[in-house]
Amino acid sequence: MNNHTFYLVEKQPPIAWVFLNRPEKKNAMGPAAWREPVEIFADLDNDPEIRVVIVAGKGTCFSAGIDLMEMVPHLPELMDKNQTGATKWKFLPKIKQLQDGISAVEKCRKPVIAAIHGHCLGAGLDLATACDIRICSEDALFSLKEAAVGFVADVGVLQRIPLIIGQGHARELAYTARTIPAARAREIQLVNEICRDPETLMARADELALEIAGNSPLAVQASKDVLNYCVGKSIDDGLKYVASISANIIPSSDLMEAVTAFAEKRKPQFTGK
């Protein structure tokens, strides 16, 4: 069942596919694209049958970026000639709402894989960098485009992309707004691997998701939690936090199953309990 206007959610336990589903507009992101992830990823977080999420685009690309024409009526402050404090004060929570839509992907305890083909520009890159892992097809094109249209990227990419590709590459992409091909994206570690074509990409995303889903859900989700927490923290802070998480999830049925399966020389069947 799918009650969303921009995204198509297909649950195929243990995997859920979340498709950007506006192919006629190259998946350009209007108001629903920012609003709907909060509910979608909260639902996936809470669904015990789902262990991994794949985000991908329907049609010819992942996303051509923000749909500015559709967004302007919802952000009248952008065009208000009277830029008083009150106008700014009204605009601030609207930026926060856009940020929340992207951050919902990161906050979801399930690992999220971005499977990217064609254009992944501006807002599309915002979304992709909030995912845990990115893979792409050879036709993929990436651009941190905001500087070319007079914006500072303000919904998370400038915070997340340096952690993925390092400060030097991040600043080059942000300042030049240059479009880079898949090979360059792989070279700077924006993507983990490149697939021959979109069909191979989707099959590979599925394969990778199943590989992750075969591990203990408790351990995988706790790993994401710890990795998220440790961003910007000292190693000492991170060690204290992971000790607490570890003490909280051990012992578990998954751990007992791992020990039993090892003794019985078979593959463990984890339940996430």
N, C-alpha and C positions, 0 to 999 in steps of 0.2 A: 504494500500500500504506500502511496506517495502523495502527500498533501502539499508538496512544495512546488513553487512556481519556477524556481531557477535550478534547483538540484533534483536529480533523480537518484533515489536511494534503493539499491538492490541488495537485500540480505541473502547471502548464500553461505550459511554457517560452515566453517568458523570465520568466513570473510564477509565483509560488507563493502560494496562498491558505492562510492558517492560520485556521481557524474555531474559536471557542469553541463547543463542541458538546455543550452540556448544556441544551437548550432547555426541557425540562420543569422545570428548576430556575432558569430565567432566567439560565443561564450563571454561577450563583454559584460562586465559586472555592474548591474544596476542595483537599486535598493534591496531587492530580495536576496541578492548574492551575499550581502553583508549581514542581513537580518537572520536568515534561515540556519546558518551553521551553528548558532548557539543551541537551538533546539535539536538539530540533527545529531550533533556530536555528544550532547548530554544523553540522548537516547542510546546511542551506540556505546557510550561509556557504561551505561547501566544494563545493557543486554548481555547476560552471561554466555549466550551462544556465540557472540562475536568476539574474536580474539585479535583480529587485524583489520584495518580499514585501508582501502585503496581509493585515492582521489584521482580522477581522470576526466578528460573532456570528450563530449560527443562531437561529431562532425570533424572539421578539418584541423582543429587545434585545441590546445588546453584552454587558453584564454588570451584574447587580444587586449585585455586590461580593463580599466574602468569605463563604464558607459557614461561619459560626462554629460551628454544631452539628457539622459534619463535621470541623472543624479541632481542636476542643477535645480529643478523645481523643489527638491527635497532639502536643498541647501541654499535658500535664498540669500543667506548671509554672504555667500561668495560674491554676489553681484551688487550687494548693498553699497551705494556710494557713501552712505553715512556710517563710516566704520568707527562707531563709538564703542566705549567699553561695554555697553549693554549688548550690542551686536556681537562682539567677540565672546561675551559671556554665554550667549545663546548657542554660539557655534561650537564652543569647547566640548559640551557633552555629546554633540553629534559626531565629532571626531572619535570620542571615546566609544560610541556605539559601533563605528566602523572597526575600530581596534578590537573590540570584543568579538566580532564575527570571525576575525582571523585567529585571535588567541584561543578561541574555542577548540581549534584543531590541536593546538599545543597542549591545552589543558585536558583533553580526552586522554584517559589512562591507557587506552589501547594504542599500539604503534600505528602510525599512519604513513603509508607509502604514496608518494606522488608519482604517477605514471604520465609523463609529459610528451606530447607529440605536437608538432607545428609550433605556432606562436605561444610563448609564455612571457607576456609583457606586463610591465607595471604591476597592477593589482594581482595579476596571475602569478607573478613572481613573489608577491607578498604571501599569497596563499601557499605556494610551493615551499617557501622557506620556513613556514610554520609546521610543515610535515617533518617526520623523523628521517625519512630516506627519500631521495629523489633518483629516479631512473628515467631515461628518455630514449626516443627513437632518433635516427640519424637526421631527420628533417626538423628537429627541434631548434627553436631560436629563442634566445633569452635577452631581455632588456630591463634594466632598472631605469625606467623611462621618465620618471617624474620630472627631472630637471629640464627635460626637453619641452615640457608643457607648463612650466612655471610653478610647479609644486615642490615642496620637500616631501619625500615619501614619509608619511606620518602614521602608518598603521602597522609597523613592525619590521619591515624588511631591513631598515638601517640598524636595528638592534640585533636581528638574527643573522643576517648574511655574513658579517665579519666573523662570527663563530664558526661558520661553515667554510669560508674561503680565505679568511685572514683579512687584516685591515687594508693592505696595499691593493689587492684585487677588488675589495669592496668599494674602496674610495674611487678607483678607476672607473668602475661600472657606474657609480652614483654621479660622478662629475661629468663623465662623457655622455651618459645615456646611450652608449653604444649597444648595438645588437650583436650578440655573439652566437656562433653556431654550436652545435652539440659537442664537437671535438674540443673547442676551447672551454666549454662548460665542464667537460670531464677533466681537462688539464688542470683547472683551478679547483677541482673537487666540488663543484656545485652539484654535479650528478655523480652517482657511484658507478654507473655503467651505461653504455649506449647499445641499443638494440637496432637491428637492421631496418625495421619498418614498424608502423603502429600496431599491426597484428601481433608481431613477435613481442613487442613491448608489453601488450596486455597479457599475453601468455606468461611472460617472464615475471611481471608483477604478481600474477596469481601464484606462480611457483615460489617466489620469494615470500609471499604472505603465508603460504602453506608451510614453508620451512620454519617461519617464526611461530606459527600457530601450533606446530608440533612440540614446542617447548612448554615449560610450566607457565601458564598465564600469570600466576602470582609473581613468579620471578621476573618475567618479561615486563609486566606492568610496574613492578617495584623498581626495576632498572630505569625505566623511563622517568619515573617519579624522582629518583635520585639524580639522574642526568639533568633534568629540568631544574631541580633545586640548586645544584652545584654551579650553575651559570652565575658568574660574578662573585662567588664565595671563595674563601681560602680553602686550601686542602684540609686544614684542620677542622673548619666548619663542616665541610663535606663528610669527613670521616665520622664526626659526631652524629651527623644526620643519618648516614647509612647504617651506623651501628644500631640506632633506634629502629629504623625500618626493618633491618635484618632480625632483630630481636622480636619484632612484632609479627613477622610472617613465618617464623620458625618456632615449633615444628608445624608442618602442614601435611595434608594428604599427598600433595604433589611430591614432597621430599621423601615420604615413606614409599611412594610408588617408584621413585627413581632408584632407591636402594634395592627394593624388591626386584625390579626389572633387571638391574645390574646382576643381582645374584642368580636370576633365572635366565640370564643371557638373552633378553628380549627387549624390544623397543618399549619404553614407558608410555602409558596411556594417561595423560594428565587430565585432571578434572577442574583444576583451578580452585580447589578447596583446601 
